[in-house]
Amino acid sequence: MAILNYVAQSAQSVSVTYADMPAGAAVVFHNEMSGADTPAQNGALPAGSGSADIAIPQLPGGQYRLRAQQSGQFLAETVKFYIQ
C-alpha cells in the first residue's frame, strides 16, 4: 500500500516522504473546496521510498492535499494543508 506524507512547506514547494510507491505515480494538488486536481509540475515520483519537494503551481489560495495517482487510480494522499 502506497504512503504519501506531508512533511513541511515553503512558499514555493511542499516537502513529502513516500513509501511503496509504484513506478509512474503522478502527483496532483487536490483542491478540497472545488474538488479540482492540478498536476504537479515535477511530474511523477520515483518508484519505491524516498522524499521529494513538490513545486507549488499557480493555484488559488485554499485548502489542498497532495494525491498520488497512477493511470487515474488513487494511490495515497497527504493530510490537508493551506496555500495562501
PDB file of N, CA, C and O in Angstrom:
ATOM      1  N   MET A   1       0.847  -1.183   0.000  1.00  0.00           N
ATOM      2  CA  MET A   1       0.000   0.000   0.000  1.00  0.00           C
ATOM      3  C   MET A   1       0.886   1.238   0.000  1.00  0.00           C
ATOM      4  O   MET A   1       1.741   1.389   0.872  1.00  0.00           O
ATOM      5  N   ALA A   2       0.689   2.117  -0.965  1.00  0.00           N
ATOM      6  CA  ALA A   2       1.491   3.331  -1.102  1.00  0.00           C
ATOM      7  C   ALA A   2       1.182   4.315   0.024  1.00  0.00           C
ATOM      8  O   ALA A   2       0.047   4.411   0.491  1.00  0.00           O
ATOM      9  N   ILE A   3       2.209   5.040   0.448  1.00  0.00           N
ATOM     10  CA  ILE A   3       2.084   6.034   1.515  1.00  0.00           C
ATOM     11  C   ILE A   3       2.663   7.346   1.011  1.00  0.00           C
ATOM     12  O   ILE A   3       3.725   7.356   0.388  1.00  0.00           O
ATOM     13  N   LEU A   4       1.968   8.466   1.278  1.00  0.00           N
ATOM     14  CA  LEU A   4       2.435   9.801   0.925  1.00  0.00           C
ATOM     15  C   LEU A   4       2.230  10.693   2.138  1.00  0.00           C
ATOM     16  O   LEU A   4       1.094  10.919   2.557  1.00  0.00           O
ATOM     17  N   ASN A   5       3.325  11.205   2.711  1.00  0.00           N
ATOM     18  CA  ASN A   5       3.269  12.003   3.939  1.00  0.00           C
ATOM     19  C   ASN A   5       3.718  13.437   3.710  1.00  0.00           C
ATOM     20  O   ASN A   5       4.763  13.688   3.112  1.00  0.00           O
ATOM     21  N   TYR A   6       2.915  14.366   4.195  1.00  0.00           N
ATOM     22  CA  TYR A   6       3.290  15.787   4.217  1.00  0.00           C
ATOM     23  C   TYR A   6       4.341  15.977   5.297  1.00  0.00           C
ATOM     24  O   TYR A   6       4.181  15.476   6.410  1.00  0.00           O
ATOM     25  N   VAL A   7       5.426  16.704   4.980  1.00  0.00           N
ATOM     26  CA  VAL A   7       6.478  16.981   5.951  1.00  0.00           C
ATOM     27  C   VAL A   7       6.508  18.464   6.307  1.00  0.00           C
ATOM     28  O   VAL A   7       6.485  18.819   7.485  1.00  0.00           O
ATOM     29  N   ALA A   8       6.558  19.332   5.294  1.00  0.00           N
ATOM     30  CA  ALA A   8       6.657  20.776   5.508  1.00  0.00           C
ATOM     31  C   ALA A   8       6.353  21.479   4.193  1.00  0.00           C
ATOM     32  O   ALA A   8       6.209  20.838   3.152  1.00  0.00           O
ATOM     33  N   GLN A   9       6.258  22.790   4.252  1.00  0.00           N
ATOM     34  CA  GLN A   9       6.093  23.546   3.018  1.00  0.00           C
ATOM     35  C   GLN A   9       6.722  24.917   3.145  1.00  0.00           C
ATOM     36  O   GLN A   9       6.898  25.448   4.241  1.00  0.00           O
ATOM     37  N   SER A  10       7.058  25.479   1.986  1.00  0.00           N
ATOM     38  CA  SER A  10       7.524  26.858   1.878  1.00  0.00           C
ATOM     39  C   SER A  10       6.581  27.541   0.903  1.00  0.00           C
ATOM     40  O   SER A  10       5.586  26.949   0.485  1.00  0.00           O
ATOM     41  N   ALA A  11       6.877  28.762   0.541  1.00  0.00           N
ATOM     42  CA  ALA A  11       6.043  29.454  -0.434  1.00  0.00           C
ATOM     43  C   ALA A  11       6.145  28.821  -1.819  1.00  0.00           C
ATOM     44  O   ALA A  11       5.241  28.971  -2.641  1.00  0.00           O
ATOM     45  N   GLN A  12       7.254  28.107  -2.080  1.00  0.00           N
ATOM     46  CA  GLN A  12       7.485  27.547  -3.405  1.00  0.00           C
ATOM     47  C   GLN A  12       7.208  26.055  -3.533  1.00  0.00           C
ATOM     48  O   GLN A  12       6.954  25.580  -4.640  1.00  0.00           O
ATOM     49  N   SER A  13       7.249  25.291  -2.425  1.00  0.00           N
ATOM     50  CA  SER A  13       7.139  23.843  -2.562  1.00  0.00           C
ATOM     51  C   SER A  13       6.583  23.182  -1.304  1.00  0.00           C
ATOM     52  O   SER A  13       6.549  23.770  -0.223  1.00  0.00           O
ATOM     53  N   VAL A  14       6.152  21.945  -1.488  1.00  0.00           N
ATOM     54  CA  VAL A  14       5.691  21.095  -0.395  1.00  0.00           C
ATOM     55  C   VAL A  14       6.654  19.910  -0.315  1.00  0.00           C
ATOM     56  O   VAL A  14       6.909  19.247  -1.320  1.00  0.00           O
ATOM     57  N   SER A  15       7.184  19.645   0.871  1.00  0.00           N
ATOM     58  CA  SER A  15       8.086  18.513   1.079  1.00  0.00           C
ATOM     59  C   SER A  15       7.277  17.313   1.538  1.00  0.00           C
ATOM     60  O   SER A  15       6.427  17.420   2.422  1.00  0.00           O
ATOM     61  N   VAL A  16       7.552  16.162   0.924  1.00  0.00           N
ATOM     62  CA  VAL A  16       6.850  14.930   1.259  1.00  0.00           C
ATOM     63  C   VAL A  16       7.850  13.791   1.405  1.00  0.00           C
ATOM     64  O   VAL A  16       8.970  13.851   0.898  1.00  0.00           O
ATOM     65  N   THR A  17       7.418  12.760   2.106  1.00  0.00           N
ATOM     66  CA  THR A  17       8.087  11.472   2.079  1.00  0.00           C
ATOM     67  C   THR A  17       7.082  10.485   1.517  1.00  0.00           C
ATOM     68  O   THR A  17       5.873  10.691   1.613  1.00  0.00           O
ATOM     69  N   TYR A  18       7.589   9.414   0.931  1.00  0.00           N
ATOM     70  CA  TYR A  18       6.699   8.406   0.349  1.00  0.00           C
ATOM     71  C   TYR A  18       7.315   7.029   0.503  1.00  0.00           C
ATOM     72  O   TYR A  18       8.528   6.889   0.665  1.00  0.00           O
ATOM     73  N   ALA A  19       6.466   6.017   0.450  1.00  0.00           N
ATOM     74  CA  ALA A  19       6.922   4.631   0.574  1.00  0.00           C
ATOM     75  C   ALA A  19       6.015   3.732  -0.261  1.00  0.00           C
ATOM     76  O   ALA A  19       4.839   4.030  -0.468  1.00  0.00           O
ATOM     77  N   ASP A  20       6.580   2.636  -0.732  1.00  0.00           N
ATOM     78  CA  ASP A  20       5.846   1.634  -1.520  1.00  0.00           C
ATOM     79  C   ASP A  20       5.140   2.238  -2.730  1.00  0.00           C
ATOM     80  O   ASP A  20       4.054   1.798  -3.106  1.00  0.00           O
ATOM     81  N   MET A  21       5.766   3.253  -3.338  1.00  0.00           N
ATOM     82  CA  MET A  21       5.164   3.924  -4.482  1.00  0.00           C
ATOM     83  C   MET A  21       5.495   3.142  -5.759  1.00  0.00           C
ATOM     84  O   MET A  21       6.660   2.830  -6.006  1.00  0.00           O
ATOM     85  N   PRO A  22       4.485   2.824  -6.566  1.00  0.00           N
ATOM     86  CA  PRO A  22       4.764   2.132  -7.831  1.00  0.00           C
ATOM     87  C   PRO A  22       5.391   3.092  -8.843  1.00  0.00           C
ATOM     88  O   PRO A  22       5.267   4.309  -8.703  1.00  0.00           O
ATOM     89  N   ALA A  23       6.046   2.561  -9.836  1.00  0.00           N
ATOM     90  CA  ALA A  23       6.643   3.379 -10.894  1.00  0.00           C
ATOM     91  C   ALA A  23       5.563   4.176 -11.616  1.00  0.00           C
ATOM     92  O   ALA A  23       4.472   3.668 -11.876  1.00  0.00           O
ATOM     93  N   GLY A  24       5.876   5.421 -11.935  1.00  0.00           N
ATOM     94  CA  GLY A  24       4.959   6.243 -12.717  1.00  0.00           C
ATOM     95  C   GLY A  24       3.832   6.877 -11.937  1.00  0.00           C
ATOM     96  O   GLY A  24       2.856   7.328 -12.535  1.00  0.00           O
ATOM     97  N   ALA A  25       3.933   6.926 -10.616  1.00  0.00           N
ATOM     98  CA  ALA A  25       2.880   7.562  -9.813  1.00  0.00           C
ATOM     99  C   ALA A  25       2.958   9.078  -9.980  1.00  0.00           C
ATOM    100  O   ALA A  25       3.985   9.687  -9.683  1.00  0.00           O
ATOM    101  N   ALA A  26       1.895   9.671 -10.447  1.00  0.00           N
ATOM    102  CA  ALA A  26       1.830  11.117 -10.666  1.00  0.00           C
ATOM    103  C   ALA A  26       1.252  11.805  -9.433  1.00  0.00           C
ATOM    104  O   ALA A  26       0.408  11.245  -8.733  1.00  0.00           O
ATOM    105  N   VAL A  27       1.720  13.031  -9.179  1.00  0.00           N
ATOM    106  CA  VAL A  27       1.238  13.800  -8.032  1.00  0.00           C
ATOM    107  C   VAL A  27       0.358  14.938  -8.530  1.00  0.00           C
ATOM    108  O   VAL A  27       0.695  15.623  -9.496  1.00  0.00           O
ATOM    109  N   VAL A  28      -0.777  15.130  -7.857  1.00  0.00           N
ATOM    110  CA  VAL A  28      -1.671  16.248  -8.157  1.00  0.00           C
ATOM    111  C   VAL A  28      -1.984  16.998  -6.869  1.00  0.00           C
ATOM    112  O   VAL A  28      -1.989  16.427  -5.778  1.00  0.00           O
ATOM    113  N   PHE A  29      -2.245  18.298  -7.027  1.00  0.00           N
ATOM    114  CA  PHE A  29      -2.752  19.114  -5.930  1.00  0.00           C
ATOM    115  C   PHE A  29      -4.263  19.034  -5.993  1.00  0.00           C
ATOM    116  O   PHE A  29      -4.864  19.436  -6.989  1.00  0.00           O
ATOM    117  N   HIS A  30      -4.889  18.519  -4.937  1.00  0.00           N
ATOM    118  CA  HIS A  30      -6.347  18.364  -4.887  1.00  0.00           C
ATOM    119  C   HIS A  30      -6.933  19.491  -4.057  1.00  0.00           C
ATOM    120  O   HIS A  30      -6.647  19.603  -2.865  1.00  0.00           O
ATOM    121  N   ASN A  31      -7.762  20.336  -4.687  1.00  0.00           N
ATOM    122  CA  ASN A  31      -8.425  21.441  -4.004  1.00  0.00           C
ATOM    123  C   ASN A  31      -9.614  20.881  -3.223  1.00  0.00           C
ATOM    124  O   ASN A  31     -10.545  20.331  -3.812  1.00  0.00           O
ATOM    125  N   GLU A  32      -9.579  21.023  -1.905  1.00  0.00           N
ATOM    126  CA  GLU A  32     -10.618  20.454  -1.042  1.00  0.00           C
ATOM    127  C   GLU A  32     -11.984  21.116  -1.236  1.00  0.00           C
ATOM    128  O   GLU A  32     -13.012  20.478  -1.010  1.00  0.00           O
ATOM    129  N   MET A  33     -12.011  22.383  -1.651  1.00  0.00           N
ATOM    130  CA  MET A  33     -13.300  23.070  -1.833  1.00  0.00           C
ATOM    131  C   MET A  33     -13.943  22.741  -3.182  1.00  0.00           C
ATOM    132  O   MET A  33     -15.119  22.384  -3.242  1.00  0.00           O
ATOM    133  N   SER A  34     -13.168  22.864  -4.260  1.00  0.00           N
ATOM    134  CA  SER A  34     -13.738  22.685  -5.597  1.00  0.00           C
ATOM    135  C   SER A  34     -13.665  21.239  -6.088  1.00  0.00           C
ATOM    136  O   SER A  34     -14.411  20.848  -6.985  1.00  0.00           O
ATOM    137  N   GLY A  35     -12.764  20.448  -5.500  1.00  0.00           N
ATOM    138  CA  GLY A  35     -12.563  19.086  -5.967  1.00  0.00           C
ATOM    139  C   GLY A  35     -11.653  18.993  -7.175  1.00  0.00           C
ATOM    140  O   GLY A  35     -11.419  17.899  -7.690  1.00  0.00           O
ATOM    141  N   ALA A  36     -11.130  20.136  -7.640  1.00  0.00           N
ATOM    142  CA  ALA A  36     -10.271  20.148  -8.830  1.00  0.00           C
ATOM    143  C   ALA A  36      -8.888  19.591  -8.518  1.00  0.00           C
ATOM    144  O   ALA A  36      -8.339  19.822  -7.441  1.00  0.00           O
ATOM    145  N   ASP A  37      -8.340  18.861  -9.470  1.00  0.00           N
ATOM    146  CA  ASP A  37      -6.977  18.340  -9.367  1.00  0.00           C
ATOM    147  C   ASP A  37      -6.083  19.094 -10.345  1.00  0.00           C
ATOM    148  O   ASP A  37      -6.414  19.224 -11.523  1.00  0.00           O
ATOM    149  N   THR A  38      -4.945  19.591  -9.850  1.00  0.00           N
ATOM    150  CA  THR A  38      -3.961  20.281 -10.675  1.00  0.00           C
ATOM    151  C   THR A  38      -2.666  19.476 -10.653  1.00  0.00           C
ATOM    152  O   THR A  38      -2.096  19.263  -9.582  1.00  0.00           O
ATOM    153  N   PRO A  39      -2.191  19.027 -11.809  1.00  0.00           N
ATOM    154  CA  PRO A  39      -0.956  18.227 -11.826  1.00  0.00           C
ATOM    155  C   PRO A  39       0.229  19.007 -11.274  1.00  0.00           C
ATOM    156  O   PRO A  39       0.363  20.206 -11.518  1.00  0.00           O
ATOM    157  N   ALA A  40       1.081  18.320 -10.534  1.00  0.00           N
ATOM    158  CA  ALA A  40       2.322  18.921 -10.040  1.00  0.00           C
ATOM    159  C   ALA A  40       3.271  19.113 -11.217  1.00  0.00           C
ATOM    160  O   ALA A  40       3.294  18.303 -12.144  1.00  0.00           O
ATOM    161  N   GLN A  41       4.044  20.175 -11.174  1.00  0.00           N
ATOM    162  CA  GLN A  41       4.950  20.493 -12.277  1.00  0.00           C
ATOM    163  C   GLN A  41       6.088  19.492 -12.402  1.00  0.00           C
ATOM    164  O   GLN A  41       6.580  19.269 -13.509  1.00  0.00           O
ATOM    165  N   ASN A  42       6.530  18.872 -11.283  1.00  0.00           N
ATOM    166  CA  ASN A  42       7.650  17.944 -11.377  1.00  0.00           C
ATOM    167  C   ASN A  42       7.216  16.533 -11.773  1.00  0.00           C
ATOM    168  O   ASN A  42       8.045  15.623 -11.786  1.00  0.00           O
ATOM    169  N   GLY A  43       5.956  16.335 -12.090  1.00  0.00           N
ATOM    170  CA  GLY A  43       5.531  15.056 -12.645  1.00  0.00           C
ATOM    171  C   GLY A  43       5.446  13.909 -11.659  1.00  0.00           C
ATOM    172  O   GLY A  43       4.809  14.025 -10.613  1.00  0.00           O
ATOM    173  N   ALA A  44       6.089  12.800 -11.996  1.00  0.00           N
ATOM    174  CA  ALA A  44       5.926  11.550 -11.256  1.00  0.00           C
ATOM    175  C   ALA A  44       6.958  11.381 -10.146  1.00  0.00           C
ATOM    176  O   ALA A  44       8.062  11.922 -10.212  1.00  0.00           O
ATOM    177  N   LEU A  45       6.575  10.623  -9.132  1.00  0.00           N
ATOM    178  CA  LEU A  45       7.503  10.230  -8.074  1.00  0.00           C
ATOM    179  C   LEU A  45       8.281   8.998  -8.522  1.00  0.00           C
ATOM    180  O   LEU A  45       7.742   8.159  -9.244  1.00  0.00           O
ATOM    181  N   PRO A  46       9.535   8.878  -8.106  1.00  0.00           N
ATOM    182  CA  PRO A  46      10.266   7.645  -8.396  1.00  0.00           C
ATOM    183  C   PRO A  46       9.631   6.460  -7.651  1.00  0.00           C
ATOM    184  O   PRO A  46       8.986   6.642  -6.618  1.00  0.00           O
ATOM    185  N   ALA A  47       9.818   5.279  -8.172  1.00  0.00           N
ATOM    186  CA  ALA A  47       9.286   4.081  -7.518  1.00  0.00           C
ATOM    187  C   ALA A  47      10.010   3.834  -6.203  1.00  0.00           C
ATOM    188  O   ALA A  47      11.173   4.202  -6.037  1.00  0.00           O
ATOM    189  N   GLY A  48       9.308   3.210  -5.278  1.00  0.00           N
ATOM    190  CA  GLY A  48       9.914   2.832  -4.005  1.00  0.00           C
ATOM    191  C   GLY A  48       9.631   3.832  -2.911  1.00  0.00           C
ATOM    192  O   GLY A  48       8.508   4.311  -2.759  1.00  0.00           O
ATOM    193  N   SER A  49      10.676   4.145  -2.141  1.00  0.00           N
ATOM    194  CA  SER A  49      10.551   5.038  -0.989  1.00  0.00           C
ATOM    195  C   SER A  49      11.548   6.178  -1.111  1.00  0.00           C
ATOM    196  O   SER A  49      12.593   6.037  -1.747  1.00  0.00           O
ATOM    197  N   GLY A  50      11.218   7.309  -0.497  1.00  0.00           N
ATOM    198  CA  GLY A  50      12.137   8.438  -0.536  1.00  0.00           C
ATOM    199  C   GLY A  50      11.465   9.707  -0.084  1.00  0.00           C
ATOM    200  O   GLY A  50      10.451   9.682   0.614  1.00  0.00           O
ATOM    201  N   SER A  51      12.046  10.823  -0.492  1.00  0.00           N
ATOM    202  CA  SER A  51      11.491  12.130  -0.184  1.00  0.00           C
ATOM    203  C   SER A  51      11.556  12.989  -1.440  1.00  0.00           C
ATOM    204  O   SER A  51      12.344  12.721  -2.347  1.00  0.00           O
ATOM    205  N   ALA A  52      10.720  14.023  -1.483  1.00  0.00           N
ATOM    206  CA  ALA A  52      10.676  14.894  -2.659  1.00  0.00           C
ATOM    207  C   ALA A  52      10.148  16.258  -2.255  1.00  0.00           C
ATOM    208  O   ALA A  52       9.384  16.385  -1.298  1.00  0.00           O
ATOM    209  N   ASP A  53      10.564  17.267  -2.991  1.00  0.00           N
ATOM    210  CA  ASP A  53       9.996  18.608  -2.877  1.00  0.00           C
ATOM    211  C   ASP A  53       9.138  18.831  -4.115  1.00  0.00           C
ATOM    212  O   ASP A  53       9.636  18.792  -5.241  1.00  0.00           O
ATOM    213  N   ILE A  54       7.854  19.063  -3.903  1.00  0.00           N
ATOM    214  CA  ILE A  54       6.898  19.228  -4.990  1.00  0.00           C
ATOM    215  C   ILE A  54       6.630  20.716  -5.169  1.00  0.00           C
ATOM    216  O   ILE A  54       6.086  21.362  -4.274  1.00  0.00           O
ATOM    217  N   ALA A  55       7.010  21.262  -6.324  1.00  0.00           N
ATOM    218  CA  ALA A  55       6.814  22.683  -6.598  1.00  0.00           C
ATOM    219  C   ALA A  55       5.322  23.020  -6.603  1.00  0.00           C
ATOM    220  O   ALA A  55       4.509  22.277  -7.154  1.00  0.00           O
ATOM    221  N   ILE A  56       4.975  24.141  -5.986  1.00  0.00           N
ATOM    222  CA  ILE A  56       3.572  24.585  -5.944  1.00  0.00           C
ATOM    223  C   ILE A  56       3.283  25.387  -7.210  1.00  0.00           C
ATOM    224  O   ILE A  56       3.910  26.421  -7.439  1.00  0.00           O
ATOM    225  N   PRO A  57       2.342  24.926  -8.035  1.00  0.00           N
ATOM    226  CA  PRO A  57       1.980  25.690  -9.237  1.00  0.00           C
ATOM    227  C   PRO A  57       1.127  26.903  -8.862  1.00  0.00           C
ATOM    228  O   PRO A  57       0.783  27.090  -7.695  1.00  0.00           O
ATOM    229  N   GLN A  58       0.792  27.718  -9.850  1.00  0.00           N
ATOM    230  CA  GLN A  58      -0.107  28.851  -9.617  1.00  0.00           C
ATOM    231  C   GLN A  58      -1.485  28.290  -9.254  1.00  0.00           C
ATOM    232  O   GLN A  58      -2.171  27.710 -10.095  1.00  0.00           O
ATOM    233  N   LEU A  59      -1.876  28.470  -8.002  1.00  0.00           N
ATOM    234  CA  LEU A  59      -3.151  27.958  -7.512  1.00  0.00           C
ATOM    235  C   LEU A  59      -3.856  29.031  -6.713  1.00  0.00           C
ATOM    236  O   LEU A  59      -3.193  29.860  -6.089  1.00  0.00           O
ATOM    237  N   PRO A  60      -5.182  29.043  -6.711  1.00  0.00           N
ATOM    238  CA  PRO A  60      -5.885  29.948  -5.807  1.00  0.00           C
ATOM    239  C   PRO A  60      -5.644  29.517  -4.365  1.00  0.00           C
ATOM    240  O   PRO A  60      -5.448  28.332  -4.095  1.00  0.00           O
ATOM    241  N   GLY A  61      -5.657  30.462  -3.447  1.00  0.00           N
ATOM    242  CA  GLY A  61      -5.490  30.128  -2.037  1.00  0.00           C
ATOM    243  C   GLY A  61      -6.580  29.187  -1.563  1.00  0.00           C
ATOM    244  O   GLY A  61      -7.703  29.209  -2.065  1.00  0.00           O
ATOM    245  N   GLY A  62      -6.234  28.370  -0.598  1.00  0.00           N
ATOM    246  CA  GLY A  62      -7.221  27.452  -0.056  1.00  0.00           C
ATOM    247  C   GLY A  62      -6.598  26.222   0.555  1.00  0.00           C
ATOM    248  O   GLY A  62      -5.390  26.152   0.783  1.00  0.00           O
ATOM    249  N   GLN A  63      -7.460  25.251   0.815  1.00  0.00           N
ATOM    250  CA  GLN A  63      -7.062  24.009   1.468  1.00  0.00           C
ATOM    251  C   GLN A  63      -6.841  22.937   0.402  1.00  0.00           C
ATOM    252  O   GLN A  63      -7.682  22.723  -0.471  1.00  0.00           O
ATOM    253  N   TYR A  64      -5.684  22.266   0.495  1.00  0.00           N
ATOM    254  CA  TYR A  64      -5.294  21.271  -0.505  1.00  0.00           C
ATOM    255  C   TYR A  64      -4.782  20.000   0.157  1.00  0.00           C
ATOM    256  O   TYR A  64      -4.481  19.980   1.350  1.00  0.00           O
ATOM    257  N   ARG A  65      -4.690  18.944  -0.635  1.00  0.00           N
ATOM    258  CA  ARG A  65      -3.972  17.713  -0.310  1.00  0.00           C
ATOM    259  C   ARG A  65      -3.135  17.390  -1.543  1.00  0.00           C
ATOM    260  O   ARG A  65      -3.504  17.754  -2.659  1.00  0.00           O
ATOM    261  N   LEU A  66      -2.029  16.719  -1.347  1.00  0.00           N
ATOM    262  CA  LEU A  66      -1.323  16.117  -2.469  1.00  0.00           C
ATOM    263  C   LEU A  66      -1.824  14.691  -2.590  1.00  0.00           C
ATOM    264  O   LEU A  66      -1.955  13.979  -1.594  1.00  0.00           O
ATOM    265  N   ARG A  67      -2.099  14.283  -3.804  1.00  0.00           N
ATOM    266  CA  ARG A  67      -2.554  12.920  -4.060  1.00  0.00           C
ATOM    267  C   ARG A  67      -1.632  12.266  -5.075  1.00  0.00           C
ATOM    268  O   ARG A  67      -1.221  12.895  -6.050  1.00  0.00           O
ATOM    269  N   ALA A  68      -1.314  11.018  -4.846  1.00  0.00           N
ATOM    270  CA  ALA A  68      -0.570  10.215  -5.809  1.00  0.00           C
ATOM    271  C   ALA A  68      -1.567   9.352  -6.562  1.00  0.00           C
ATOM    272  O   ALA A  68      -2.438   8.715  -5.968  1.00  0.00           O
ATOM    273  N   GLN A  69      -1.422   9.343  -7.892  1.00  0.00           N
ATOM    274  CA  GLN A  69      -2.319   8.575  -8.747  1.00  0.00           C
ATOM    275  C   GLN A  69      -1.508   7.835  -9.801  1.00  0.00           C
ATOM    276  O   GLN A  69      -0.411   8.257 -10.167  1.00  0.00           O
ATOM    277  N   GLN A  70      -2.052   6.746 -10.275  1.00  0.00           N
ATOM    278  CA  GLN A  70      -1.434   6.009 -11.376  1.00  0.00           C
ATOM    279  C   GLN A  70      -2.535   5.599 -12.328  1.00  0.00           C
ATOM    280  O   GLN A  70      -3.462   4.882 -11.951  1.00  0.00           O
ATOM    281  N   SER A  71      -2.429   6.057 -13.567  1.00  0.00           N
ATOM    282  CA  SER A  71      -3.449   5.773 -14.589  1.00  0.00           C
ATOM    283  C   SER A  71      -4.842   6.151 -14.091  1.00  0.00           C
ATOM    284  O   SER A  71      -5.813   5.435 -14.335  1.00  0.00           O
ATOM    285  N   GLY A  72      -4.930   7.295 -13.382  1.00  0.00           N
ATOM    286  CA  GLY A  72      -6.214   7.772 -12.885  1.00  0.00           C
ATOM    287  C   GLY A  72      -6.705   7.098 -11.619  1.00  0.00           C
ATOM    288  O   GLY A  72      -7.755   7.469 -11.095  1.00  0.00           O
ATOM    289  N   GLN A  73      -5.974   6.121 -11.118  1.00  0.00           N
ATOM    290  CA  GLN A  73      -6.368   5.409  -9.906  1.00  0.00           C
ATOM    291  C   GLN A  73      -5.694   6.023  -8.684  1.00  0.00           C
ATOM    292  O   GLN A  73      -4.490   6.281  -8.699  1.00  0.00           O
ATOM    293  N   PHE A  74      -6.464   6.254  -7.632  1.00  0.00           N
ATOM    294  CA  PHE A  74      -5.949   6.811  -6.378  1.00  0.00           C
ATOM    295  C   PHE A  74      -4.994   5.833  -5.710  1.00  0.00           C
ATOM    296  O   PHE A  74      -5.284   4.640  -5.615  1.00  0.00           O
ATOM    297  N   LEU A  75      -3.838   6.345  -5.240  1.00  0.00           N
ATOM    298  CA  LEU A  75      -2.868   5.526  -4.522  1.00  0.00           C
ATOM    299  C   LEU A  75      -2.713   5.947  -3.069  1.00  0.00           C
ATOM    300  O   LEU A  75      -2.744   5.107  -2.169  1.00  0.00           O
ATOM    301  N   ALA A  76      -2.544   7.249  -2.835  1.00  0.00           N
ATOM    302  CA  ALA A  76      -2.292   7.749  -1.482  1.00  0.00           C
ATOM    303  C   ALA A  76      -2.480   9.262  -1.484  1.00  0.00           C
ATOM    304  O   ALA A  76      -2.495   9.896  -2.540  1.00  0.00           O
ATOM    305  N   GLU A  77      -2.626   9.840  -0.275  1.00  0.00           N
ATOM    306  CA  GLU A  77      -2.744  11.289  -0.163  1.00  0.00           C
ATOM    307  C   GLU A  77      -2.155  11.767   1.150  1.00  0.00           C
ATOM    308  O   GLU A  77      -1.998  11.000   2.100  1.00  0.00           O
ATOM    309  N   THR A  78      -1.831  13.056   1.183  1.00  0.00           N
ATOM    310  CA  THR A  78      -1.315  13.681   2.399  1.00  0.00           C
ATOM    311  C   THR A  78      -2.479  14.206   3.239  1.00  0.00           C
ATOM    312  O   THR A  78      -3.640  14.155   2.831  1.00  0.00           O
ATOM    313  N   VAL A  79      -2.136  14.707   4.413  1.00  0.00           N
ATOM    314  CA  VAL A  79      -3.091  15.446   5.221  1.00  0.00           C
ATOM    315  C   VAL A  79      -3.384  16.767   4.496  1.00  0.00           C
ATOM    316  O   VAL A  79      -2.683  17.121   3.548  1.00  0.00           O
ATOM    317  N   LYS A  80      -4.395  17.480   4.930  1.00  0.00           N
ATOM    318  CA  LYS A  80      -4.721  18.785   4.358  1.00  0.00           C
ATOM    319  C   LYS A  80      -3.672  19.810   4.761  1.00  0.00           C
ATOM    320  O   LYS A  80      -3.106  19.753   5.853  1.00  0.00           O
ATOM    321  N   PHE A  81      -3.426  20.757   3.844  1.00  0.00           N
ATOM    322  CA  PHE A  81      -2.541  21.894   4.143  1.00  0.00           C
ATOM    323  C   PHE A  81      -3.100  23.103   3.393  1.00  0.00           C
ATOM    324  O   PHE A  81      -3.973  22.970   2.536  1.00  0.00           O
ATOM    325  N   TYR A  82      -2.588  24.267   3.728  1.00  0.00           N
ATOM    326  CA  TYR A  82      -3.121  25.504   3.161  1.00  0.00           C
ATOM    327  C   TYR A  82      -2.107  26.182   2.254  1.00  0.00           C
ATOM    328  O   TYR A  82      -0.907  26.194   2.529  1.00  0.00           O
ATOM    329  N   ILE A  83      -2.618  26.742   1.170  1.00  0.00           N
ATOM    330  CA  ILE A  83      -1.836  27.579   0.272  1.00  0.00           C
ATOM    331  C   ILE A  83      -2.478  28.964   0.291  1.00  0.00           C
ATOM    332  O   ILE A  83      -3.693  29.102   0.143  1.00  0.00           O
ATOM    333  N   GLN A  84      -1.650  29.976   0.473  1.00  0.00           N
ATOM    334  CA  GLN A  84      -2.186  31.345   0.530  1.00  0.00           C
ATOM    335  C   GLN A  84      -2.035  32.044  -0.795  1.00  0.00           C
ATOM    336  O   GLN A  84      -2.430  33.202  -0.931  1.00  0.00           O
TER     337      GLN A  84
END
